[in-house]
């Protein structure tokens, strides 16, 4: 028997179909083991010895055992994992693990293929090779490097920067990019400018012309900077008679973009489909494993010769000969640090432009069109510029337009852009000649302000990381997801916003570990790792050079007192923490001390048990605090801890405070104090709301059937109604105070009906298609214990690291089939193990007293 190891069940299923009965194909479920997440897994003092541990989940352990059992019976082991550095590492892990278990066959070979098609797979089997030790060494270096960075730096963060979670080698630099963009936006001072545009018409065609010369002076975008000048210019255009002085026509040629690489696919999927980088890679993985596209982790932009021929044939079959260039288009990568020479991402079959369904189909369509367009003729365009002057010759208008003379590749695909310029003008112009006098329909003078640089989208962040040579395209999705999972950034309208915790971490790293978050240093590390993968540098020498400088630096920072660290950060973040006040006073002045007339009330950054906060120098006399970079603190409404006011009836002071679980209010002290959390859905929170919260629960009234009170209150799981031991949820905090009797009775009745068995079925999160075996409709559903997928017969839990919205049809089928198979196996095992049933002996009738006691 010949045993073939791949990474995923879907890939195994496809390959087994191509190879036949002589081969047994098993999936390793990715990496079978990793460095244990604890100190000592990499030991620099022992020549960078590394400990590996099999992943603890039962599925992985069972699969490792299945591979080992099969390997003991196999004559030949074929490692057919992905054709990149990670794939080489997975093969190495499997081989090393089998060697330690004494289950490694004598004949071990490595095969790689760029696409999961019958020709590619069977062709690869005829050209086996040994494992590439250089790629394995590069993997070991990268894994050890990231481990040493994270596990050495994180304890420093925990002790010197309370509330910080962790820092990674690449993620910290990506975070710095986002934070620096935020600083640029905050420091940006908008500049006023005006545009004067005439709305004109000629031969029935309307067009716009922009003023480019006023009173004999050439204008650029910012030349008109005030309303007075703009109105004077507008009047000059309105009163002038503008004649066409010059018509200039220039031919333009646009060449197609190359086929997709990993990063350009992530960028374009974000622009055109709104996909996150991680979702794009999941869809691409499914397409690859289904044999629809070539390998999706690549820096290469070239296509295989046979693929180019297939693409050219598809073009000639679908379009006229003008769309097919005489010679094939050849591309070269421009990306810094481009590595393994794989093909670009392309369809495996140019004869079909349809594959999969749902999001996979959308992504496939993008890949297919981009690859086909890359081999099509250039687009021919014509750009026309019309210049018009008034009778004085001192005022000038200009209109530009563009027309496509021959679409070429544009007939199939046009690359997206992150941002359009306001000067873009792709409109058509009427035919005009020198001496023509177009009719003016009106003139507008419009005020504008210069805009700050835009916040990063996933597409633009990936593009910037690639330009800087930081990280690898295959890791961008996980890097970005880590930043989001740790709450260092948030997404709003598909743009990254830096959270306070992200700003604080970046400030700490910039002040104390500046070299290690420098863009050129991180890019330089990538260069060195590439040298290792190319066999030009020894991997342990790379680690030695890094560790020699990094370890002493962490030791130095660890010796600093937390107060010293906070003092440095207070100064570094001063402009952000204490922006200028409108009244011109010192922005560090404590508002509570100022209100109560105390001297010396100056604010500064402090560190506490739960993280950083701003406090007054007059503590403990002044207890003013303002949270910063703490859980629940990011994006805060700006409310500060302190006294909200006094209760109108008792005269007691009501304090706003911040605790471990967020902001709350308190009235009184000690055991008698009343407290209430401040709900997040009250942006206008004030003293009036505080009084209402402290007076809860609210009695809505007496139930018309029972005469018992109906209470409205806020509990651990949100706002609710309670009556006679039964509950009903309320939509929001305001409903606690506004819900009337009729609505309360109806809500309680609906809740009782749901519990009584007439509960409405939950709406599916997503409907994916039809299961290929059962024929049932596949749905992603919300569940009491978490989201799951179902075909109406089998329910399968969705893994915690996968968002239910991102589940694909292929993933759902795989989960359902795995769950169904597991259920069948359990039933067979139970049937096999269960002893034959023996007839139970007749029981003696128990005494009545004993029976009652048992009841």
N, C-alpha and C positions, 0 to 999 in steps of 0.2 A: 504493500500500500504506500502511496505517496501522499504525505500530509502537507496541505497548503495553509498558511496562516495569513489572514488579512485583518483589517481593523474593525470592520462593522458587519453585522448580520446581513444587511442589504447587499453589500459588496460580495460577501461570501455566497449568497444565494445566486447572484448573477454569474459569478465566476464558475461555480460548480456546474451550472447549466452548460457552460462552454467547454469544460474539461472532460466530462464523462465519468464513467464508473471507476476508473483506476485511481481517481483522486478523491481525497476527503478534504473538504474545505471548512476550516473553523475560524471564527472571529475572536480577536483578543479584546474587543471593546476598547480600542485605543491603547494607551499605555497601561501595561498590567501592574506597574509599580512606580513609586516615586520616592523622593527623599522624605523621610518622616518629618512632620512639622514640629520639630523640637531642636534644642541646642545639641550640637555634636554630630549632626547628620553629615556635615562636611567638616573635616578636621585639617586645617592648614598646617598644623605642626606635625602631621603624619603624612606629609607629601600629598596633601589634599585628598586623603582617603574619603570615600563616600559610602554611606550606608543606604541601602534600598529596602523598601518595604512594600509588599504586595498590598494593593488597595483593599481596605477592610470590608467593603460591601459584599454581601453574600453572593450576588450575581457574579462579581468579578472572581471571587475565590472559587466558586463552582466552575467557572469557565477555565480558569488556570488549571484546575484538576482535570477537566475534560481534555485540555490540550496535552497535559503531561501523560494522561492515560493513553491517548491516541498516539503520541510520539513514541511510546515504548513499543508499540506494535508496528510502527512505520519503518519502511526501508529507506525512505528519503524525506527530508524536511525541506520544503520550499517556502521561503519567507517572501511574501508578495505584498508587503505593506507599501504605503504611498512613496512616490519617487523623490522625496525631499529629505531634509535633515531630520525632521520629526519621524518620518517613516522609517528611516535608517535606524533611528534610536529605538523605535518600537520593536523592530526585528532583533536588534542587539539585546534588548531586555528579555524577549522571549527566549532567545538562544541561551543567554546567560542563566536564566531561571531554570531551563530544562537541564543545562549542564550541572547545576547545583543539585538538582533532584535526580541526577543520573538517569535521565530519560531522553538524552539527546541522541538522535540517530547518527550513524557514522557519516552519512552523506548529507551535508547541509549546504544549500545554495540559495542565492538571493536573485529574485527577478523583479524588474520594474516595468510598468507600462503607463503611458500617459493618458490612456482612455480605456474604459471597460467595455471593449467590443471584442467579438470573437477573434478577429484578425489580430488585434493588439495583444490579447491575452495569450493566444496560442503561439504567436510570434515571440513573445517574451519568454515563454517556456523553453524555446529552442536556443535562447541566448542567456543562460544563467551566468552569474558572476559571484565573487565572494563579497562579504560585507565591506563597505567602504569605511575603513578605520578613521580616515580624516574627517568624514562627516560625523562619525560617532564622537570623535574627540571635540569637534566644534559644539555638538549638543551637550557633552559633559561640561565643557567650559562655560557655556551659556547658563546651564542649569545651576552650576556651582556659583557662578557670579551673581545670579539673581538671588540665590539662597543667602550667600554671605552678605549681600547688600541689605536685604530685608531683615534677616535675623540678627544682624549686628546693629543696624540702625534703629529698629523698632523698640528695643528696650531703652534706648536713649530718649526716644520720643515719649514713651510712657512715663519716664521719671522726670523729664525736663519740660514736657509739654502736655500736661494733664488733659485728657479728652481726645488726644490724637490716637488714631487707630493703627496705622502702619504706613510705610512708604516703600515704593518699588523703584527699581533702577530706571525703567522706561516710563512708568506711569507718573513719576514725580516730574519728569521733564514735560510730558504732555500736559500735566496740570499747570505747570509754570506758564506754558503757552496761553492757556485759557485765562489765568490770573493776570498775566501781562496785558492781554487784550482788554481785560476789564479795567485795568489802570489807564490804558490809553484812552478808553471811552470816557472815564471820569475826568481825566485831565484835559480832554478836548474842549476847546472854546469855539463855539460855532461862529462863523462869519457870515454876515448878511450879504446877499447879492441879489440882483434883479435881472430878469430876462425880458426882452421885448420881442414879441413874436407876432407877425402879421399873418392873419388867416386869409389866404388868397385863392383865386379860382381862375382857370384858363381852359377854354374849350370844354367846359362842363366838368372839369376835374379839379377838386379842391386839394390844396396842399398848404403847408406852413413854411414860412421863411423867417429865419432868425436875424435880428439886427447884429451886424458884425463891425459896423463903423458908424460912429456918431460924432458929428461936428468935426470931421476930418481925422479922428483918432480911432485906430484899430481897437476893437474890443476883444478881451478874452472873457472867460467865464465869470471872473470876479471883478471886472472893470466897473460895472455900475453897482455901487455899494450903498445907495440911499434912495429913498422914495422920490425926493425932489428931482434928482438926475433922471430916474426912471420915467417919471411923468413927462419931463421935458423931451426925452427920447421918444416916448410914446406919441406925444403931440407932433413931433417932427415926422414920424412915419405916417400918422393919420393925415397930415396936411400935404405930404409929398406925393409926387406922381413918379412911381418907380418903373423904370424901363430896363428890360433885359440887356445887359452889357456883354455878358459872356456865358456861353454854355460849354462846359468841359465834360467830356465823356471819356472814362478810362475803363479798359477791360480789367477784370479781376479774376483770379484763379484760386479756388479753394481745394486743397487736397484732403482726402479722407483721413480720419484718425486711425491709428493702428488697432488691431484687435485688443480685447481687454487683458489687462494684468489684474492681479488681486486688488490692488489699490484703486485702479481706474474703474473696476467693476463696482467696488464699494461706493466710490464717489458718484458714479452715474446712477446707481440704484437708489442712492439717497436723493439725488436731484429729481429723477423722473418718476420713481415709484414710492418715494417716502420711506424706504426700508432703512432700518438701522444696520450698522456694519455686521453685527452678530446675526441678524435675521438674514441678511444677504448671504452670509457664509453657510448658514444652515440650509437655505434653499439650494445653493450651489452644490453643497455636499450631496444632497438628495439627487440632484440632476446627474452628478458625476457617478454616483453609485448605481444609478439606473442606466448608465451607459449613454446618456444623452449629450454630455459635454466632456471635454478633456479636463485634466487635473486643474483644480481651481486655486491652488497656491503657487503662484509663479510670478516672476519679475520679467519674464521674456515677452517680447512683442512679435516674434516671428511665428509663422505657421509652417507645418510640415509640407514638403513639396507635393505630396499626394493630396493634402487638404487644400492647398492653393489651386491645384488642378480641378478639384471637385467644386470649389467656390466659383472658379471661372466658368465651369460648365453650367452651374446653376444660374449664373448671371446671363450667359448667352441664351439659355433656355427661356428665361423670363423677360429679357429686355432685348432691344435692338443692338446691333453691333457697336453703336456709338458708346454704349455704356461699358464696354469691355476694353481696357487699355491694351496696347500692343504687347507690352511686357508685364509680367507679374509685379505687383508692388512689394518692395522689400523694405522692412522697417528695422531700426536699431533702437535699443532702449536708451532713454536719456536719464533714467532714474539713477541717483547716486547710490553706490553700493549694490547695484544689481547683482544677484547671486546666481544660483543654480540655473543652468541653461535649459530650462523647460520651454515647451511651446506656450504660446499665448492661450487664453481660454477661448475655445471655439466649439461649435457643434461637432459631434462625431459623424454626422450625416447631413450634408448640405442638400440632400434631396428632400428633406422634410423640415418644414418650419414650425412644426407643432410638436410639443412634448409635455407630458405631465398635465397638471391642472392647478387652478388657484394661483398662489404666489409663485410657485415654481414655473408655471407657464408664462407668467409675466417676465420673470427673470430670463427664462430661456429665449423668449422673443427678443429681449434686449441683446443677449449674447449673439443670437443668430444674425440679427440685422447689422450689428457692429462688425462682426467677422466678414459678412458678405460685402458690406460697404467698403471695407478696407481694401478689397481687390477690385473696386470699380473705378471708373474714370473720374477725373477731377471735375468739379462744377465750374462752369464758366458764368461769370456775372458781369454786369456793367453798372458802374457807379457814375451817376450824373450829378454835377454841381452847377447850379445856376446862380449867377451873380446879378443883382439888380441895384441900380443907383437912382437917386432922385435928380431933379434938374440942377441942383446946386453942386452935385458931385461930392457933397460932404457927408451924406448918409448912404449906407449900403446895407442891403439885405442879402441873405444867402439861403438857398434851399438845396437840400441834398436828397437823393433818392437812389434806390438800388433795385435792379431788376435781374432776375435769373434768366439768362439766355439759354443755358443748357444745364439741367439739374445734376446730371452725373450721379454721384453717390448720394446726393441729397434726396433722390427719389426713394431711397431706402432708410436713411438714417442721418440725423444731425446731432452732433455732440451738444450736451447741455452746458450751461454756464451758471456759476454760483451767483453772479450779480450782473445786472445789466447797467450799462452807462446811460445817463440821461441824454447823451449826445447820439445814442444809437438811432439810426434812421434807416429802416428797411422799407419805407413806403415808396410808392410809385409817384413819379412826376409826369405831368402832361408834356407833350412834345412842344418845346418852345424854341424860338429863334431870336437872334439879336434884333432888338427894336420892338419886340412884343411888349405890351403893357398889360400885365395881369390885373384883374379886378381885385380890389381889397374888400373883404367882407367884414373886417374888424381887426383891431390891434389890442393885444393884451400886454400889460406890464405886470409881471408876476414876481412876488417876493419869494426868495429861497434862502435857505441856510445850509452852509456846508455840513456834511454829516460825518460823524466819527467812523472809524473803521468798523465794519460789521462784526458781531460776535461770530465765533466759529460755529459752523454746522458740522455734522459728522463728515460730510464730503470735504469741506475746506480744511478741517483738522487733519484728516487722513492725508490730504494733499500736502499740507505744510510739513507733517512729520516725514513724509517721503522725500520732500525737497531737502530737508535738513539731514537726511540719512539716519534718522533716529528709529530704532526698532526695526521690525520687519512687517511687511504687509499682512502676513499670515497671523501676526499677533495684535494688530491694531484693534480688532473687534473686542478681544478679551481685555486689552488695556483700557479702552474706553468704558467698557461695562464695569470694570473694577472701580473706576473713578465715580461712577454713578452709584454703585452698590455701597460705597463707603461714605456717600453723601458729601463728597468734596465738590461735586458739581451737580447742577440740575438742568433739565431740558425744558425750555419754554418756546413754543412755536418753532421746534426743530433747531433751536440755538442753545449753545452751552452758556450757562451763567455760573460764575464761581461763587460757591457758598463761603460763608465766613470761615468754616473749618478748613476749606481748601486754601483760602488766603493766608490763614495763620500758619498752616503747614508749609506753604511755599515760602513765606517770610522766614520761618525758622531755617529751612534748608538753604535759602539764599544767604542768610547771615552766618550760618555755622558750617555749612557743607557746600559752599558756593561752587567749588570745582565739580562736584558730582551731579549738579543739576545744570551745568553748562552745556549748551547745545553741541559745541565742538567736541567736548570730552565724550559725551554719550555717542555721538556719531563716530568718533575715533575708536571707541570700543567695538562698534559694529565692523569697522574696517579690520580690526585685529581678529575678530571672530571669523571674518571671511578669509583672512590669511591662514587661520587654523584649518578651515574647511578645505582650503586649497593645498594643504600640506606644506605651507611655507613658514609656519610658526608652531611651536610646541605649546600645547594647551596649558600645561602646568606653569610654563614660563609666563604666560599671559596672566594667570591667576596670581602668581607670585608678585608680579609688578603692581597689580591692583591692590593686593592685600598689604603690601609693604607700606603704602601711604594711607590706606583707608582705615586700618585698625588703629594706628596711633591717633588719627583724627577723632575717631569715635571715643577713644579713651580720654582724650583731652576735653571734649565737650561733656563727657560723663562726670568729670571732676568739678565742673562748674556748679555753683549753687543755683537752684531753680529761680531764686529771686534775681540773680544776675542775668539769666536767660530772659526772664520777663522784662527786665529793665531795658535790655537791648531791643526786644521786640516792641516795647512801648514806644521807643524813639523811632524805630524803623516804620511802624504803622501809624505814626502820629497823625499824618495828614488824613488817613482814612478814618481813624477812631475819633478824631476831634476836628471835624471840618470847620471852616470859618463861620462865625455866627453873623446873622444879619445885622445885629446891633453893634458889631465891631468889638465886642468884649472878648476876653480871653476864652477860647473854646473849651479850655480845660476847667473852667469854673464850675463847681458843683452846683446844680440848680437848687438842691434842697438847702444847702448852706446859704446860698444867695437869697432864697425865699425867707429863711429864718434869721438872716443877719449874722451868721457866724463867719469869723475870719479864717483864712487858711484852707478853705474848702477847694482843694485841687484834685482833679481826677487823674487816674493813671491805670494802666493795665496791671492786673494781678492774676495769679494762678491759684486755683482752688482744687478741691477734691474732684469736682466734676468737670473741670476745664477752666478756661480763661474767663475773666470778667473784668469790668471796669468798676473801680471803687473810689471812694473819697479818702483823702489823706487824713480827715478828721475822725476816722473810725477809731474807737467804737461809739464816740459821741454821735457821729453821723453814720447812719446805716444805709446810705444810698448805694445801690449797685445797679449795674446794667450788664446783662449777660452778653457774651461774645463767643461765637464759635462753639456753643454748647448744644446738646440735643434739643431741638425745638426752638433754637435761637436764630437759625438762619432764616432770612427773609422776614424777620420780625417786623411788626408794624411800627416800631420805633418807640413803643411805650417803655418807660423806665420804672424800675422798682422804686417804691416809696409810698407815701401816704396819699391815697386817693381822695380822702375827705372824711367827714364824720357822719355817723348814722343819724338821720333826722330825729329819731325818737329816743334812742339811748345815749347819744352824744359820744359813743365810742369811736375811736379812729379805725378806719378800714385801710389796711396795708395791701399793696400789691407786691408779691414776692415771687422769686423763682426757685424752684426746687429741682430735684433730680428728674422729675417727670414733666417739667415744664412750668409755666406761670400759674399762680394761684392767688387767691385773696384770703385775708385773715382778719378777723375781728376778735379782739380779746387776746389773752395770754394763757399759757398752760393748758390744763385739761379742759377748762371751760371755753377755750377758744373755738370759734366757728370758722371753718375753712371751706373753700369751694374752688375747684379747678376752673380756669378761664377757658371756655370753649374756643376752638379755632375758628368757628363760623360766626364770630362776633367781632368784625373788624372795627366797629364803632364803640368798642367796650369803654365804659366810663363808670362814674360813681353810681348812676341810676341802675345800670346793669348789675353792678356789684351787690347793691342792696337786694335786688330781685333774687339773685343766686343764693344769697345767705338766708333768704326767707323760705327757700324750698324745703319740703315739697309744697306744691300749690294744690289746694282742693278745688277741683273743677266743679263739683256738685255731687248730689246723691243720685245713684243709678235708679231709673224709674221702676225697675223690676224688683231690685233687692233693697233699695233704700240705703245701701252702703256707699261710703265715700269713693269717689274716683279721684286718684291722685295723679298729678303730673310731676315728673322729677327727672333728674339726670343721674345715671348710674355708670357703672364701670364700662358698659357697652353702648353708652349713648343715652339720648332722651327717650322716655317711655311713659306709658300710662299704666296704672295698677288699680285693680278692683277685685276685691274678694279673693286675693291670692293669685289672680290671673293678670297677664301682662300683654301690652301691645306696644310696638315700636312707634316712635315719632320720627318724622323726617329730619328735623333740625332743632336747634336750641330755642329759636323763637317760638316754635310750636308748643313748647312747654308752657309758655305764658299766654298764648293766643288761642289754643284749641278750646272750642266751646263744647257744651253738653252733647248736642246732636252728633257732632263729629267724633267725640270721644266714645259715645255708645256704639257708633258704627264701626270704629276701629277695633274696639274690644270684641265685637261680634265677628268681624272678619278674622281676627287672630284666633278666636275660639273655633271657627269653622276650619281653618287651616290645620289646627292641631287635631280636629276631629276626623280628619281623613279626606276632606274636600279641598285640601290645599292645591292651589294652582301649580301646574308643572313649571319648573324653572325654565326660563328661556335659554336656548343654547348660546354660548359665547361666540361660536363659529360653526358653520356647516361646511364640510370639506368635500364630500362626494360619496361614492358608493364603494362599499368594501368588496374587493375582487372575489372573495370566497363566499361570504355569507349573503352578499347582495343587499345588506342593510345600509341605511344612510349613516355616514360617520359624522358624529357631532362632538364638539368640545363643550362640556357641561360644567357648571359650577356645582360643587358638592359640599356636603357638611364638613368633610375632612380634607377638602382641597379639590381643585379642578381635575377632571378626568375625561377620557375619550371613550366613546361607546359606539357600537354598530347596532344597538338594540338588543344584542344577545350577550355580548361580553363587555364589561367595564374595565378600563385600565387606568391606573393612576398616572398622572403626568409628573415626571421628575421635577424636584424643587428648583433646579437650576434652569428650567425651561418655562418661559411665560406662556400661559394658555393661548394668548393672541398670536404667538409665533409658531404654534404647532402646525406642521405641514401634513398633507394627506399621507405622504409616504411614512412619516414618523408615526402618525396615528395607526396606520395599518400594522406597522412593526410592533408597536406597543400592545395592540389588541391581540395580534397573533401570538406574541410572547406570553401574554396573560392566559390566553385560551390553552396554549400548549402546557403551561405550568399547571393549570387546573386539571387537565386530562391526566398528566403525570401523577399528580397527587391522588386522583381517584383510583388510578390503576394500582398505585403503591398501597393505598389503604385497603383495597379489595384483596390484594395479594397477602398483606400482613394480617388481615383480620381473621381471627380463629373462627372455626365453625361454631355456630350458635348452639348452645346446649339448652335443652328444655329446663326452664327454671323450676325448682321444686316448689310445690304448693306451700304458700305461706300460712302460718297459723294465724288465726284471727286474734288480733291484739285486743286486750281489754279496752273497754270504752274509755276509761279514765286516761290510759296511756295514749290512745289515739287522739284524744282531745289535747293532751299535752303536746304531742307532735305537731298538731295543727297550729 
